[in-house]
Amino acid sequence: MKYALAFILTCCALCAQDKTPLQFGSITLFDDHRKNVCSAYLKASSPIYNKGDAATDEEKKAFTVAAQELVRLQAYIGKVRRLSLSSKSNESTRDLEKEKMNEAYAKMAAAQIKTDLPATRAELNEASKYINALGQIMQLPVALGRSKK
């Protein structure tokens, strides 16, 4: 019950944020937000993935709210790459890191996140691909800013 209440409050907070554009003053703030959004999505998609149409109305609503927030995060990252390799990254591994980042951005751009129901397992897996690719980028020495492809 305690976790259900916390999840509902998180979803409500995510809904309230929808009207303001995403902005982050640091990579740490972005990473915290990313973790919260991805965690909320994974928690909300689990009952949909496992139960399908048998999911409750509350579970379905929680899913759509979390999915919309994940799409909002996807739009923030968008075609203008907001994450770039840090200037403090190791010079000897920079080419490898750049290649990893390009691969992850390609996976993120290809992901089609489904925000409405019904959704198949394959459609739900698209969001997981996005979440995983973003997580791979965050394991690199990145900085927040605007850079081009």
Beta strands, then each sheet from edge to edge (+ up, - down):
strand 1: 81-85
strand 2: 142-147
sheet 1: 1+ 2-
end
